[in-house]
Amino acid sequence: MTTEFLNALTRIVGDEAVRLDESMKKHTTFRIGGPADVFVTPPDARRLKEAVECCKAFNIPWMIIGNGSNLLVSDKGIRGVVFQIYGTMDEIRMEEQADGVVIVHAGAGILLSRLSRAVAMEGLGGFEFASGIPGTFGGAVTMNAGAYGGEMDMFVCEATVLTGDGQVQTLKGPELEFGYRTSVLQRKSMIVLEAALKLRRGDKERILALMDELTARRREKQPLEFPSAGSTFKRPEGYFAGKLIQDCGLKGFSVGGACISEKHSGFVVNTGDATAQDVLALIRHVQDTVYSRFGVTMEPEVRIIGEF
């Protein structure tokens, strides 16, 4: 990493936005990960775009994360630049339409918990399912996140993205090519800058009550007391990941500090001192065991990044 590059990057985003050798443990919900060479929190979408262009000009690898809720970062860390948009790019604006429809525009860096609460307080229904998903809006749109019968593709009507060649584009409806835990944004490595939800007005008290009910269900059934990356595996077609793991007798099975949750077998949790290698070894063990017994391939939902 040359001084010339760092100086150029700092001119774009400001001194306070750039940190060197930043531990990724601080920036993932797993609380796991070695240092990123350069960690940047760009103030807005324009300077993010310029900073990405700077990386390309100097041939420096880069990646973008939200709040690190779906990441397993190597113990060796990440080479190049990590841009984190969580905590910035989190504005909300609402556009009234006819017949009780409201288009909600939100920055990619806003937490789903904050966005869902904001639209609920406006009496907008349908987005309650997202209130407990531990991630940012941009990441959720990219992977078409969902829970309790709801998914992003049911409400997202457009997304403004940064393409791989540095262009800003707005994709609408079918252009997003949503599928189960995927989209064209993920397949083509596009970066969401902002997206829009199409929601309808409803009964505010009922909306808030449903959010509270879903929150209580999550606390009861999910191991929120331990660091994790949420559901570790995608749901195999025709099966439930947690049940397959439980039926293999793996509930409570551990490798080092990584453990299959006793509360919900679909979660790998960090019991306090897990390494990325522990988690990866546990994931591989689950995959091998489930395939050996049931012939079902378990695909990780968590993104595995960095040097392994």
Backbone as numpy.savetxt, mean C-alpha at the origin, in Angstrom:
# Nx Ny Nz CAx CAy CAz Cx Cy Cz
26.66 7.12 -5.27 25.80 8.30 -5.27 26.70 9.53 -5.27
26.68 10.27 -6.37 27.61 11.39 -6.50 27.09 12.64 -5.79
28.04 13.50 -5.42 27.67 14.78 -4.82 26.86 15.62 -5.80
27.22 15.53 -7.08 26.50 16.29 -8.11 25.02 15.90 -8.15
24.76 14.59 -8.08 23.37 14.14 -8.08 22.64 14.61 -6.83
23.24 14.43 -5.67 22.59 14.83 -4.42 22.31 16.33 -4.38
23.24 17.10 -4.91 23.02 18.55 -4.95 21.84 18.89 -5.87
21.78 18.22 -7.01 20.69 18.47 -7.96 19.35 18.06 -7.36
19.33 16.92 -6.68 18.10 16.43 -6.05 17.64 17.38 -4.96
18.58 17.86 -4.15 18.26 18.76 -3.05 17.72 20.09 -3.55
18.24 20.56 -4.67 17.74 21.82 -5.24 16.26 21.69 -5.63
15.86 20.50 -6.01 14.48 20.28 -6.44 13.52 20.19 -5.26
13.87 19.37 -4.27 12.92 19.07 -3.18 13.20 19.80 -1.88
14.41 20.35 -1.74 14.77 21.05 -0.51 15.60 20.18 0.43
16.45 20.82 1.22 17.35 20.10 2.14 16.60 19.20 3.11
15.49 19.71 3.65 14.78 18.98 4.69 14.09 17.72 4.18
13.98 17.59 2.85 13.26 16.45 2.27 14.17 15.28 1.95
15.47 15.43 2.13 16.43 14.40 1.73 17.18 13.86 2.95
17.17 12.53 3.09 17.91 11.87 4.17 18.74 10.74 3.57
19.95 10.56 4.09 20.84 9.51 3.61 20.86 8.33 4.57
21.00 7.12 4.01 21.08 5.89 4.81 19.95 5.81 5.84
18.75 6.02 5.38 17.57 6.03 6.25 17.03 4.63 6.47
16.92 4.23 7.73 16.42 2.89 8.05 14.97 2.75 7.61
14.68 1.69 6.84 13.32 1.47 6.37 12.43 0.87 7.46
13.03 0.46 8.58 12.20 0.02 9.71 11.24 1.11 10.15
11.67 2.34 9.99 10.85 3.48 10.40 9.67 3.72 9.45
9.73 3.11 8.28 8.79 3.48 7.22 8.02 2.29 6.65
8.02 1.17 7.37 7.20 0.02 6.97 6.39 -0.43 8.18
5.17 -0.90 7.94 4.34 -1.37 9.04 4.83 -2.70 9.60
5.69 -3.42 8.86 6.34 -4.62 9.38 7.41 -4.27 10.41
7.87 -3.00 10.38 9.00 -2.54 11.20 10.25 -3.37 10.91
10.46 -3.59 9.63 11.58 -4.39 9.14 12.19 -3.67 7.95
13.52 -3.76 7.82 14.17 -3.24 6.62 15.45 -2.50 6.90
16.44 -2.72 6.06 17.71 -2.02 6.16 17.62 -0.62 5.58
18.77 0.04 5.41 18.75 1.45 4.99 18.53 1.65 3.50
17.81 2.71 3.19 17.73 3.21 1.82 18.89 4.18 1.62
19.55 4.08 0.47 20.67 4.99 0.20 20.24 6.44 0.36
19.12 6.78 -0.28 18.58 8.14 -0.20 17.08 8.03 -0.01
16.56 8.75 0.97 15.13 8.73 1.28 14.60 10.14 1.12
13.56 10.30 0.29 13.08 11.63 -0.07 11.58 11.73 0.16
11.16 12.84 0.76 9.73 13.13 0.94 9.40 14.37 0.10
9.06 14.19 -1.17 8.79 15.35 -2.04 7.55 16.10 -1.59
7.60 17.44 -1.62 6.48 18.24 -1.10 5.20 18.15 -1.93
5.34 17.89 -3.23 4.15 17.88 -4.09 4.44 17.09 -5.35
3.40 16.93 -6.17 3.52 16.10 -7.37 4.49 16.68 -8.38
4.51 18.01 -8.51 5.42 18.63 -9.48 6.87 18.33 -9.15
7.23 18.49 -7.88 8.63 18.24 -7.50 8.95 16.75 -7.47
7.96 15.92 -7.23 8.19 14.47 -7.38 8.56 14.15 -8.82
7.79 14.67 -9.76 8.07 14.44 -11.18 9.48 14.92 -11.54
9.85 16.11 -11.07 11.18 16.65 -11.38 12.28 15.81 -10.74
12.03 15.32 -9.53 13.03 14.49 -8.83 13.21 13.15 -9.54
12.12 12.57 -10.02 12.22 11.32 -10.79 13.03 11.55 -12.07
12.78 12.67 -12.74 13.53 13.01 -13.94 15.01 13.17 -13.62
15.32 13.72 -12.45 16.70 13.88 -12.01 17.36 12.51 -11.84
16.65 11.58 -11.21 17.18 10.22 -11.04 17.49 9.59 -12.39
16.58 9.76 -13.32 16.78 9.17 -14.66 17.98 9.81 -15.35
18.13 11.11 -15.19 19.25 11.80 -15.84 20.59 11.32 -15.33
20.63 10.95 -14.04 21.88 10.47 -13.44 21.95 8.94 -13.38
20.95 8.28 -13.98 20.91 6.82 -14.02 20.91 6.21 -12.62
20.11 6.81 -11.73 19.99 6.34 -10.35 18.67 5.57 -10.20
18.68 4.33 -9.70 17.42 3.61 -9.50 16.55 4.30 -8.45
15.24 4.19 -8.62 14.32 4.86 -7.70 13.04 4.04 -7.57
12.33 4.28 -6.48 11.02 3.69 -6.29 10.20 4.61 -5.42
8.87 4.41 -5.44 7.96 5.24 -4.67 7.16 4.36 -3.73
7.02 4.81 -2.48 6.21 4.09 -1.50 5.21 5.05 -0.86
4.18 4.45 -0.23 3.25 5.24 0.55 3.69 5.21 2.00
2.89 4.57 2.86 3.30 4.46 4.26 3.94 3.11 4.57
4.30 2.36 3.53 5.02 1.10 3.72 4.19 -0.01 4.31
2.87 0.02 4.07 1.98 -0.95 4.70 1.94 -2.29 3.98
2.48 -2.38 2.80 2.41 -3.63 2.04 3.79 -4.06 1.56
4.82 -3.73 2.35 6.19 -3.95 1.91 6.98 -4.84 2.86
7.78 -5.73 2.28 8.83 -6.42 3.02 10.15 -5.97 2.42
10.88 -5.17 3.17 12.14 -4.60 2.69 13.31 -5.42 3.21
14.23 -5.73 2.33 15.40 -6.53 2.67 16.18 -5.95 3.86
16.80 -6.85 4.60 17.68 -6.42 5.71 18.87 -5.63 5.19
19.22 -5.84 3.92 20.32 -5.10 3.31 19.90 -3.73 2.82
18.59 -3.48 2.83 18.11 -2.16 2.42 17.81 -2.05 0.95
17.77 -0.81 0.48 17.38 -0.50 -0.90 18.43 0.42 -1.50
18.94 0.01 -2.64 19.92 0.84 -3.33 19.19 1.88 -4.19
19.72 3.09 -4.19 19.12 4.17 -4.97 18.26 5.06 -4.09
17.21 5.59 -4.69 16.36 6.59 -4.03 14.98 6.01 -3.75
14.50 6.23 -2.53 13.12 5.90 -2.17 12.37 7.21 -1.97
11.31 7.40 -2.74 10.43 8.55 -2.56 9.22 8.10 -1.74
8.96 8.79 -0.63 7.77 8.49 0.15 6.78 9.64 0.02
5.56 9.31 -0.43 4.56 10.36 -0.63 3.55 10.42 0.52
3.62 9.48 1.45 2.76 9.54 2.63 3.15 10.77 3.46
2.15 11.50 3.90 2.41 12.71 4.68 2.47 13.96 3.83
2.61 13.77 2.53 2.51 14.88 1.57 1.51 14.42 0.51
1.19 15.27 -0.42 0.26 14.91 -1.50 -0.99 14.26 -0.93
-1.60 14.92 0.08 -2.72 14.32 0.81 -3.96 15.22 0.86
-4.09 16.09 -0.14 -5.22 17.00 -0.18 -6.50 16.29 -0.63
-7.65 16.84 -0.22 -8.96 16.34 -0.63 -9.78 17.51 -1.16
-10.49 17.30 -2.25 -11.47 18.29 -2.70 -12.68 17.54 -3.27
-13.84 18.14 -3.12 -15.09 17.48 -3.49 -15.83 18.30 -4.54
-16.42 17.58 -5.48 -17.10 18.21 -6.61 -18.53 17.66 -6.68
-19.49 18.51 -6.39 -20.90 18.09 -6.40 -21.38 17.83 -7.82
-22.10 16.71 -7.98 -22.72 16.39 -9.25 -24.25 16.36 -9.03
-24.98 15.91 -10.02 -26.43 15.81 -9.90 -26.83 14.54 -9.14
-28.06 14.54 -8.62 -28.66 13.35 -8.01 -27.86 12.78 -6.84
-27.25 13.66 -6.05 -26.55 13.21 -4.86 -25.20 12.58 -5.09
-24.68 12.67 -6.30 -23.36 12.12 -6.61 -22.29 13.18 -6.31
-21.21 12.75 -5.69 -20.09 13.64 -5.40 -18.81 12.97 -5.90
-18.02 13.70 -6.65 -16.70 13.22 -7.07 -15.68 13.73 -6.05
-14.98 12.79 -5.42 -14.00 13.13 -4.39 -12.61 12.94 -4.98
-11.87 14.03 -5.12 -10.50 13.98 -5.61 -9.56 13.96 -4.40
-8.61 13.04 -4.38 -7.70 12.94 -3.24 -6.29 12.63 -3.72
-5.31 13.21 -3.02 -3.92 12.96 -3.33 -3.51 11.54 -2.97
-2.53 11.02 -3.68 -2.13 9.63 -3.50 -1.55 9.35 -2.13
-1.05 10.37 -1.44 -0.38 10.15 -0.17 -1.29 10.13 1.05
-2.60 10.33 0.87 -3.49 10.35 2.02 -3.77 8.93 2.50
-3.82 8.75 3.81 -4.16 7.43 4.35 -5.62 7.12 4.08
-5.90 5.84 3.77 -7.29 5.43 3.55 -8.15 5.69 4.77
-7.59 5.52 5.96 -8.36 5.76 7.18 -8.82 7.21 7.24
-7.95 8.15 6.88 -8.33 9.57 6.91 -9.32 9.90 5.80
-9.09 9.34 4.60 -9.99 9.62 3.48 -11.38 9.07 3.74
-11.45 7.84 4.24 -12.76 7.23 4.48 -13.52 7.99 5.56
-12.83 8.45 6.58 -13.47 9.23 7.63 -13.96 10.58 7.08
-13.17 11.19 6.21 -13.55 12.50 5.65 -14.81 12.39 4.80
-14.90 11.36 3.96 -16.09 11.23 3.11 -17.30 10.81 3.94
-17.08 10.01 4.99 -18.18 9.62 5.87 -18.76 10.83 6.59
-17.90 11.73 7.02 -18.36 12.92 7.72 -19.16 13.84 6.79
-18.97 13.68 5.48 -19.75 14.43 4.51 -21.04 13.69 4.13
-21.26 12.52 4.76 -22.46 11.74 4.45 -22.38 10.99 3.14
-21.17 10.66 2.71 -20.98 9.92 1.47 -20.75 8.45 1.79
-21.56 7.58 1.20 -21.51 6.17 1.54 -20.82 5.31 0.51
-20.51 4.07 0.92 -19.91 3.09 0.02 -18.46 2.81 0.29
-17.78 3.81 0.88 -16.33 3.68 1.06 -15.96 3.23 2.47
-16.95 2.79 3.23 -16.69 2.38 4.61 -15.69 1.24 4.70
-15.73 0.32 3.73 -14.85 -0.85 3.74 -13.38 -0.48 3.83
-13.02 0.70 3.33 -11.62 1.10 3.24 -11.07 1.66 4.54
-11.94 1.87 5.54 -11.51 2.60 6.73 -10.41 1.90 7.51
-10.34 0.57 7.43 -9.32 -0.15 8.19 -8.18 -0.70 7.36
-8.17 -0.41 6.06 -7.07 -0.88 5.22 -5.84 -0.02 5.52
-4.74 -0.64 5.95 -3.59 0.14 6.43 -2.67 0.60 5.31
-3.11 1.60 4.56 -2.27 2.06 3.47 -2.71 3.42 2.97
-2.03 3.89 1.93 -2.37 5.15 1.31 -3.32 4.92 0.13
-3.98 5.98 -0.27 -4.95 5.92 -1.36 -4.26 5.50 -2.66
-3.10 6.08 -2.94 -2.41 5.75 -4.18 -2.05 4.28 -4.28
-1.53 3.72 -3.19 -1.18 2.31 -3.18 -2.41 1.43 -3.31
-3.50 1.84 -2.66 -4.73 1.06 -2.72 -5.32 1.03 -4.12
-5.27 2.17 -4.81 -5.76 2.22 -6.19 -4.90 1.34 -7.09
-3.58 1.43 -6.91 -2.66 0.67 -7.75 -2.92 -0.83 -7.67
-3.14 -1.34 -6.46 -3.33 -2.79 -6.28 -4.80 -3.18 -6.17
-5.71 -2.22 -6.39 -7.14 -2.49 -6.26 -7.43 -3.17 -4.93
-7.03 -2.51 -3.87 -7.21 -3.05 -2.53 -8.69 -3.19 -2.19
-8.99 -4.11 -1.28 -10.37 -4.31 -0.89 -10.49 -4.99 0.45
-11.71 -4.98 0.98 -12.02 -5.66 2.24 -13.53 -5.66 2.41
-14.04 -6.69 3.10 -15.45 -6.76 3.46 -16.38 -6.49 2.28
-16.06 -7.07 1.13 -16.94 -6.98 -0.03 -16.78 -5.75 -0.88
-15.89 -4.84 -0.50 -15.67 -3.63 -1.30 -14.28 -3.62 -1.89
-14.14 -3.02 -3.06 -12.83 -2.86 -3.71 -12.76 -1.47 -4.35
-11.55 -1.02 -4.58 -11.34 0.30 -5.15 -12.05 0.47 -6.50
-12.05 -0.60 -7.31 -12.61 -0.48 -8.66 -14.11 -0.18 -8.65
-14.77 -0.36 -7.52 -16.20 -0.07 -7.42 -16.47 1.42 -7.35
-15.45 2.22 -7.01 -15.66 3.64 -6.77 -14.66 4.56 -7.47
-13.48 4.06 -7.83 -12.49 4.90 -8.49 -12.89 5.13 -9.94
-13.05 6.39 -10.32 -13.47 6.70 -11.68 -12.35 7.26 -12.54
-11.26 7.70 -11.93 -10.11 8.15 -12.71 -8.88 8.25 -11.82
-7.72 8.22 -12.46 -6.46 8.38 -11.73 -5.48 9.16 -12.58
-4.84 10.14 -11.97 -3.77 10.89 -12.62 -2.46 10.24 -12.21
-1.65 9.87 -13.20 -0.48 9.05 -12.93 0.76 9.62 -13.59
1.89 9.20 -13.06 3.19 9.47 -13.67 3.62 8.19 -14.35
3.80 8.22 -15.65 4.15 7.02 -16.40 5.64 6.74 -16.32
6.03 5.57 -16.81 7.43 5.18 -16.77 8.35 6.09 -17.54
7.81 6.77 -18.56 8.66 7.69 -19.33 8.52 9.14 -18.85
7.94 9.31 -17.66 7.91 10.63 -17.05 6.77 11.53 -17.45
5.76 10.98 -18.14 4.62 11.78 -18.56 3.50 11.70 -17.53
2.76 12.79 -17.36 1.60 12.80 -16.49 0.36 12.57 -17.35
-0.42 11.53 -17.00 -1.61 11.18 -17.75 -2.78 10.96 -16.80
-3.99 11.14 -17.30 -5.19 10.82 -16.54 -5.91 9.66 -17.21
-6.07 8.57 -16.49 -6.75 7.38 -17.00 -8.14 7.32 -16.38
-9.13 6.98 -17.19 -10.51 6.94 -16.73 -11.11 5.54 -16.88
-11.95 5.17 -15.92 -12.76 3.97 -16.00 -12.03 2.73 -16.48
-12.48 2.17 -17.62 -11.90 0.92 -18.13 -10.40 0.99 -18.42
-9.89 2.21 -18.64 -8.46 2.35 -18.93 -7.60 1.89 -17.75
-8.18 1.85 -16.56 -7.43 1.44 -15.37 -7.26 -0.07 -15.30
-8.08 -0.82 -16.04 -7.95 -2.28 -16.17 -7.80 -2.96 -14.80
-8.77 -2.70 -13.94 -8.73 -3.30 -12.61 -9.00 -4.80 -12.68
-8.30 -5.55 -11.82 -8.55 -6.96 -11.61 -8.38 -7.26 -10.14
-8.41 -8.52 -9.76 -8.24 -8.86 -8.35 -6.83 -8.50 -7.90
-6.73 -7.52 -7.03 -5.48 -7.02 -6.45 -4.47 -6.60 -7.53
-4.99 -6.05 -8.61 -4.09 -5.59 -9.67 -4.79 -4.52 -10.50
-4.02 -3.87 -11.35 -4.53 -2.86 -12.28 -3.46 -2.62 -13.33
-3.79 -1.86 -14.36 -2.79 -1.51 -15.36 -1.70 -0.65 -14.73
-2.04 0.08 -13.67 -1.07 0.93 -12.98 0.05 0.07 -12.40
-0.32 -1.06 -11.81 0.67 -1.97 -11.24 1.46 -2.67 -12.33
0.77 -3.14 -13.34 1.45 -3.92 -14.41 2.42 -3.07 -15.20
2.12 -1.77 -15.35 3.00 -0.90 -16.14 3.81 0.05 -15.25
3.83 -0.22 -13.95 4.64 0.56 -13.00 4.35 2.06 -13.09
3.07 2.41 -13.22 2.67 3.81 -13.18 2.52 4.25 -11.72
2.79 5.51 -11.46 2.72 6.05 -10.11 1.49 6.95 -9.99
0.61 6.61 -9.09 -0.59 7.42 -8.88 -0.21 8.71 -8.17
-0.64 9.83 -8.73 -0.45 11.14 -8.11 -1.73 11.60 -7.41
-2.85 11.30 -8.05 -4.16 11.66 -7.51 -5.18 10.74 -8.14
-6.26 10.47 -7.43 -7.35 9.68 -7.99 -8.67 10.24 -7.52
-9.75 9.81 -8.20 -11.07 10.33 -7.89 -12.04 9.20 -7.61
-12.89 9.40 -6.60 -13.94 8.46 -6.24 -15.30 9.03 -6.63
-16.18 8.17 -7.11 -17.56 8.56 -7.38 -18.43 7.98 -6.28
-18.92 8.84 -5.40 -19.70 8.40 -4.24 -21.07 9.07 -4.24
-21.98 8.49 -3.45 -23.33 9.03 -3.33 -23.64 9.41 -1.89
-24.46 10.41 -1.76 -24.87 10.82 -0.42 -25.80 9.78 0.20
-25.64 9.59 1.51 -26.47 8.64 2.23 -26.73 9.15 3.62
-27.11 8.25 4.51 -27.40 8.58 5.90 -26.08 8.60 6.68
-25.67 9.78 7.10 -24.37 9.95 7.76 -24.24 9.06 8.99
-25.28 8.99 9.81 -25.18 8.20 11.04 -25.03 6.71 10.74
-25.73 6.22 9.73 -25.60 4.81 9.35 -24.21 4.53 8.78
-23.69 5.45 8.01 -22.35 5.29 7.43 -21.30 5.20 8.54
-21.38 6.11 9.50 -20.42 6.11 10.61 -20.58 4.87 11.47
-21.82 4.43 11.66 -22.06 3.22 12.46 -21.46 2.00 11.78
-21.58 1.91 10.45 -21.00 0.78 9.72 -19.48 0.81 9.82
-18.89 1.98 9.74 -17.44 2.10 9.89 -17.00 1.61 11.27
-17.73 1.99 12.29 -17.40 1.55 13.65 -17.54 0.03 13.78
-18.56 -0.53 13.14 -18.77 -1.98 13.18 -17.61 -2.71 12.51
-17.19 -2.23 11.34 -16.08 -2.88 10.63 -14.78 -2.76 11.42
-14.59 -1.61 12.08 -13.40 -1.43 12.91 -13.38 -2.43 14.05
-14.52 -2.62 14.68 -14.61 -3.59 15.79 -14.33 -5.01 15.30
-14.84 -5.35 14.12 -14.60 -6.69 13.56 -13.12 -6.90 13.27
-12.45 -5.88 12.76 -11.02 -6.00 12.48 -10.23 -6.21 13.78
-10.56 -5.43 14.80 -9.85 -5.57 16.06 -10.03 -6.95 16.66
-11.22 -7.52 16.46 -11.52 -8.83 17.02 -10.81 -9.95 16.27
-10.69 -9.82 14.95 -10.24 -10.94 14.12 -8.82 -10.80 13.58
-8.26 -9.59 13.60 -6.94 -9.39 13.01 -5.91 -9.07 14.09
-4.65 -9.48 13.89 -3.60 -9.28 14.90 -3.01 -7.86 14.85
-3.84 -6.88 15.16 -3.41 -5.49 15.05 -2.39 -5.11 16.10
-2.21 -5.98 17.11 -1.25 -5.68 18.18 0.19 -5.94 17.77
0.40 -6.59 16.61 1.75 -6.87 16.12 2.02 -6.16 14.80
3.26 -5.77 14.55 3.60 -5.24 13.23 3.40 -6.30 12.15
2.79 -5.89 11.05 2.59 -6.81 9.93 2.42 -5.98 8.66
2.21 -6.67 7.55 1.91 -5.98 6.29 0.49 -6.31 5.85
-0.38 -6.56 6.81 -1.75 -6.94 6.47 -1.80 -8.37 5.98
-2.75 -8.68 5.12 -2.86 -10.03 4.57 -1.60 -10.35 3.76
-0.96 -11.45 4.10 0.33 -11.77 3.48 0.17 -12.36 2.09
-0.92 -13.10 1.89 -1.13 -13.78 0.61 -2.43 -13.32 -0.06
-2.41 -13.35 -1.38 -3.64 -13.12 -2.13 -4.57 -14.31 -1.93
-5.85 -14.09 -2.15 -6.82 -15.17 -2.02 -6.77 -16.05 -3.27
-6.38 -17.33 -3.13 -6.38 -18.21 -4.31 -7.82 -18.43 -4.78
-8.00 -18.51 -6.07 -9.34 -18.67 -6.62 -9.99 -19.93 -6.06
-11.17 -19.75 -5.47 -11.90 -20.87 -4.92 -11.53 -21.25 -3.50
-10.61 -20.52 -2.90 -10.14 -20.84 -1.55 -10.01 -19.56 -0.72
-9.74 -19.75 0.57 -9.35 -18.65 1.44 -7.95 -18.92 1.94
-7.06 -17.95 1.79 -5.65 -18.16 2.14 -5.49 -18.58 3.60
-6.15 -17.87 4.51 -6.00 -18.19 5.93 -6.44 -19.60 6.27
-7.54 -20.06 5.66 -8.02 -21.41 5.96 -7.06 -22.47 5.44
-6.51 -22.26 4.25 -5.53 -23.21 3.72 -4.34 -23.33 4.66
-3.86 -22.20 5.15 -2.70 -22.20 6.04 -3.05 -22.88 7.36
-4.22 -22.58 7.88 -4.66 -23.20 9.13 -4.84 -24.71 8.98
-5.42 -25.13 7.85 -5.65 -26.55 7.61 -4.35 -27.33 7.45
-3.28 -26.63 7.16 -1.95 -27.26 7.10 -1.29 -27.33 8.48
-1.98 -26.86 9.51 -1.44 -26.88 10.85 -0.35 -25.86 11.11
-0.38 -24.76 10.34 0.69 -23.77 10.43 0.37 -22.58 11.33
-0.83 -22.51 11.88 -1.15 -21.41 12.79 -0.15 -21.42 13.95
0.51 -20.30 14.18 1.51 -20.20 15.24 2.90 -20.64 14.84
3.05 -21.18 13.62 4.38 -21.61 13.16 5.27 -20.38 12.98
6.53 -20.51 13.38 7.41 -19.35 13.31 8.77 -19.70 12.72
9.38 -18.68 12.16 10.78 -18.73 11.73 11.44 -17.50 12.32
12.35 -17.71 13.27 12.93 -16.55 13.95 11.84 -15.74 14.61
11.84 -14.44 14.34 10.83 -13.56 14.93 9.58 -13.40 14.09
9.50 -14.12 12.97 8.31 -14.06 12.11 7.39 -15.21 12.44
6.08 -14.93 12.54 5.15 -15.96 13.02 3.82 -15.86 12.27
3.22 -17.03 11.98 1.84 -17.06 11.49 0.95 -16.71 12.68
0.14 -15.70 12.53 -0.67 -15.21 13.63 -1.58 -16.29 14.21
-1.64 -16.33 15.54 -2.57 -17.23 16.23 -4.01 -16.75 16.06
-4.18 -15.45 15.80 -5.52 -14.89 15.68 -6.07 -15.06 14.27
-5.23 -14.91 13.25 -5.67 -15.00 11.85 -4.51 -15.55 11.03
-4.71 -16.76 10.50 -3.61 -17.45 9.80 -3.19 -16.79 8.50
-3.97 -15.83 8.02 -3.58 -15.14 6.79 -2.55 -14.05 7.01
-2.16 -13.82 8.28 -1.22 -12.76 8.61 0.10 -13.34 9.10
1.19 -12.88 8.53 2.52 -13.09 9.12 2.82 -11.85 9.94
3.21 -12.05 11.21 3.46 -10.92 12.09 4.91 -10.92 12.56
5.36 -9.74 12.93 6.68 -9.55 13.51 6.51 -9.54 15.02
7.00 -10.58 15.69 6.80 -10.69 17.13 7.76 -9.81 17.93
8.63 -9.10 17.23 9.49 -8.14 17.92 10.87 -8.00 17.34
11.44 -9.09 16.83 12.81 -9.02 16.32 12.96 -9.75 14.98
11.88 -9.84 14.23 11.94 -10.54 12.95 12.81 -9.79 11.95
13.52 -10.55 11.13 14.26 -9.99 10.02 13.47 -10.24 8.74
13.84 -9.54 7.69 13.20 -9.78 6.40 13.44 -11.21 5.94
14.62 -11.73 6.25 14.93 -13.10 5.86 14.04 -14.09 6.60
13.72 -13.81 7.87 12.78 -14.64 8.62 11.42 -14.68 7.93
10.92 -13.50 7.58 9.59 -13.41 6.95 9.58 -14.13 5.61
10.63 -13.91 4.83 10.68 -14.53 3.50 10.75 -16.05 3.63
11.53 -16.55 4.58 11.63 -18.00 4.79 10.27 -18.57 5.21
9.53 -17.83 6.04 8.21 -18.29 6.48 7.23 -18.29 5.31
7.28 -17.27 4.49 6.43 -17.22 3.29 6.71 -18.42 2.39
7.98 -18.72 2.17 8.35 -19.85 1.30 7.87 -21.16 1.91
7.98 -21.28 3.23 7.54 -22.51 3.90 6.03 -22.70 3.73
5.28 -21.61 3.89 3.83 -21.69 3.70 3.51 -22.10 2.27
4.18 -21.48 1.30 3.93 -21.81 -0.10 4.19 -23.28 -0.37
5.31 -23.77 0.10 5.68 -25.17 -0.15 4.70 -26.13 0.53
4.33 -25.81 1.77 3.45 -26.70 2.53 2.05 -26.75 1.93
1.49 -25.60 1.59 0.15 -25.55 1.03 0.12 -26.23 -0.34
1.15 -26.02 -1.14 1.17 -26.64 -2.47 1.31 -28.16 -2.34
2.15 -28.59 -1.40 2.36 -30.03 -1.21 1.07 -30.73 -0.78
0.29 -30.07 0.08 -0.93 -30.71 0.61 -2.14 -30.53 -0.29
-2.31 -29.32 -0.85 -3.54 -29.02 -1.58 -3.33 -28.75 -3.08
-2.07 -28.64 -3.51 -1.82 -28.33 -4.92 -2.21 -26.91 -5.29
-2.25 -26.01 -4.30 -2.66 -24.63 -4.52 -1.44 -23.72 -4.40
-1.26 -22.84 -5.38 -0.15 -21.89 -5.35 -0.55 -20.66 -4.56
0.24 -20.33 -3.56 -0.01 -19.16 -2.72 0.86 -18.00 -3.21
0.21 -16.97 -3.70 0.94 -15.81 -4.23 0.98 -14.71 -3.18
2.17 -14.21 -2.84 2.24 -13.15 -1.83 1.51 -11.89 -2.27
0.80 -11.29 -1.34 0.20 -9.98 -1.58 1.19 -8.89 -1.20
2.05 -9.18 -0.25 3.08 -8.24 0.18 4.14 -8.12 -0.91
4.62 -6.89 -1.13 5.69 -6.65 -2.10 7.05 -6.89 -1.43
7.89 -7.68 -2.07 9.21 -8.01 -1.54 10.23 -7.21 -2.32
10.92 -6.27 -1.65 11.81 -5.36 -2.37 13.16 -5.25 -1.68
14.14 -4.80 -2.45 15.50 -4.62 -1.93 16.37 -5.80 -2.28
17.54 -5.83 -1.67 18.55 -6.86 -1.96 18.37 -8.06 -1.04
18.08 -9.23 -1.63 17.97 -10.47 -0.85 19.05 -11.44 -1.32
